[in-house]
Each structure stands twice: as C-alpha cells, then as structure tokens.
Amino acid sequence: MKLHYSPTSPYVRKVLVSAIELGISASIELLPTNVWDPSTDIANYNPLGKVPALLTEGSEILYDSPVIVDYLNSLNPNIELVPPSGRTRWNALRRQALGDGILDAAILRLLEEKRPDGERSNGWIARQKATVNRALDQFETEADGFGFDINIGTITTGVALGYLDFRFAGDNWRAEHPALADWFDIFCERPSMVETIPKDPT
C-alpha cells in the first residue's frame, strides 16, 4: 500500500496511529506530499487535492481518513478500531465526528490567521475558536468514561488534542478541561502516538 501523506496533517496522523495499532504500518509506503505545491499530482489520487490518500494493494484509491481507517481495520478485523455494531460503534463514530470537527475548525482558523492584514477576518477566527471550545466542553463531560480502549473515537480525540498543542499551544485548552487533559496525558504516551508526533518539515 502507498499513502500520500504530510507530517503535519492530523488526518494523516489518524491513519498512521490506526495502522500502528492494527500492526500493519510496515506494509504502508509513505509518499511525502505537499498539497500546496503547484506541481503536486495529489489531484490524481484525490480530486479534493487533500491528504491522506491511500493506494491499496488492489490498486483502489481511497481518501478521507474515516474511509481509510475503516479499510485498514478490514485488513485486521481482530482489533475493532471501528466497532461493528451497537452503542460502542455509535459512540466511537460520534466521537470521531466531534474530533474531526475540532480539526476542521482548527485548520480553518490556522489558514485564516495566515492571511495578510486587510484580508484576515477576526470574526471568522473567533467563530472557529468557539467551535473548538464547544467540542472540548462536550469531550470534558465524557472524558471520565473514556477509559483507555483504543478505537476510532479515542484515536481521533487524541489526535485532535495533539493538533491543538502543535498549532495553538498558547491557548492552553487544558485549563478549562482538566479531566480531558488527564486522559490525554496518559493516552498520548501510547507508542502509536509517540511515533506520530507532528513536525514541521525542516
């Protein structure tokens, strides 16, 4: 398998953490991809021009991290990262959606903050920050019940919190979300999280 990836993409990190947890990361070749490079061919693999995009052994092209993780889980169904049924499934998928929403809002904020003076919208930035804070508030109410089961919900939650630390360390989300912070401090010690800590390219 071949994965078009960026070392700073949290959606890529979701896929890599999942692959490590499933024990199949060694079978994935990583193809560094800069989606902002005018010469990139990423649109040949994902018409949205985004990473991650996975080329499977059967030459299928898959994109969007939930789809890729679901596919990877099918290669090792003994570990249920995407629970097959019942309340566990719906909780995991709902938490994935909430974590992805944090990432969507955080990235929109990051891109807006990079716009030049005169083009930047402080109102838009404030809207994205409020979205993130509401999601964190919801996770805070659930954190004591997370435990340390590994599934797509907890993976996405952990990746989202890690991305906030990476891009917005000055926000100090932990101050108002102590239960969530305590859970994350333990969760991020998992080898899969340690191996995939995001880094800006040098």
N, C-alpha and C positions, 0 to 999 in steps of 0.2 A: 504494500500500500504506500501511497505517496500523499503527504499532507502539505498543502500550501499554507504557510504559517508566518506569523510575525511574533518576535519575542515579547512584544508589549501588548498584544491583543488578549484581553481577558477571555474572549470567546475561544480562542485557540487554547488558552490555559485550561479551560473546562475540558476540552478534548484530551489534552495531554495528561491531566490529572486522572481522567477516567481511564485512559489507556494504561497508565501505570497501575491503577487499582485493579484493572482487569488482567494484568500480567501480559499484555500484548504490545507494549510500547516498542519492543525491539523489532517488531515486524513493520514499523511505520518509518518510512524515509521522510525526513523533514526537508522541505523545499523553501528556503527563505524567500519571502515575497514582500515587496514594498508596493502597496496598493496606490501610493501617491506618485510613483514613478511613471511618467508618460509612456515609457516603453514597456511597462509590465504587460504580461499576457494573461493576467488573472481573469479577465472577462471571458477567456476561452473555457475556463473551468467554473466560473460563477458569473452569470450575466449581471449580477448586482455589483461586481467588482470588489468583493469583500473576502477576507479570510475568516475562518478556515474553509478550505475546500479539499475534499478527500477524493483521490482516485483509488478505487478499490482494486483488489486482485482480479476481479471480473470486469475491469475497465468501466465500471459505473462511476459517475461523478456525483458526489453528494456534497451539499453545502447547507449551512446553518447548523450551529453547534448541537441543538437538540436532536436533529436528524442524524448527525454523525455519531453522537454518543449512543443513540438507540441502535444504530448499525453495529458499532463496536461491541455493544452488550450482546448482540445476537451471536457474536463470534465466541463469547464465553458466557453462556446463559447460567452457569453455576453461581455467578455473582450477580445479584439483581440490583444493578445501579438504577435501572428503570423498572420499578416493581410492576409485575404483570397485572395486578388486579387489587380491588378493594381499597380501603381507606389509606393504606400505606402508599399506594400508587397515586391517589389524588393529592395527598399531602406533598409527596415528592414533586409532582408536576406543578402544583400551585407554588411551592417554594422556588422551583426553578423559574417560573414566570416572574415572581417577585424579584428574585435576584437578577434576572435578565433585565427587568425594568430599571433596577438601580444602575446597571451597566449602561443601558441605553441613555438614561438621563445624564450620567456622569460624563459620557463621551460627548454628548451634545453640549454640555457645559464646557468641557475642555476645548472643543473646537471653537465655540463662541468666544472664549477668553483669548484665543489666539488671533482673532480678527483684529485688524488695525483700528486705532482710535477713529471715531466717526462712523464706523460700521458695526461696532460691538453693541449689543443690546443688554444692558444691565438687568432689564426686566426679564428677558429670556433666561439669563443666568440664574436669577433668583427663582424663577419657576422650576428649573431643573434641580436646584438645591432643595427646594421644598418637596419635590417628588421623592428625592433620595431620602430625605428626613422622614417622610411619612412611611416609606417602606422600612426604614430602620426601626421606627417606632413599632411597626407590626411585628418585625422579627424579634424585637425585645420582649414582646408579650409571649412569644413562643420558645424563646431560647432555652429556658429551663427544661423543656420537654424534648429538645433536640437529641440528647444523648450523643453517642458517637458512632451511630450507624452511618455507613457510607452509602449514599445514593445520590441521584442527580440533584435532589433538592439541597442536601447539605454541601455537595460539591459547589453548586452554583452560589450558594450563600457565602461559602468560604472564599471563593474566587472574587465575588463582588466586594467583600470587605477588604481583601488584599489589594484590589484595584484602587479603592478609596485611599488606602495607606500609600500606595505607589504614586498616585497623581494629586491627591489632596490631603497630604499629611497634616497640614496646618489646620484642617477643620476639626480635628480631634473628636470624631464621632463617638469614641469610647466614653466620653464624659457623661453623656446622657443615656448611654445604653450599656450599663455595667454587666448585665447578665449575658448579653450578646458578646461583649468584649471577653468575658471569662471563657465562654465557649470557644471563641475564635482563637484565643491564645493557645489553647490545647490542640484544636483542630489543625492549626497551621504548622504544627510540629510533625504531622504525618509526612513520611518520606516523599509522597507524591506532591505535596505542597512545597516542600523544601526544594525539590528538584526543578520546580517550575516557577520559581520566584521571577517576576518580570524584571527585565533590564533594558534600559535604553541602549540601542546599538552604539558602539564606540567607533 
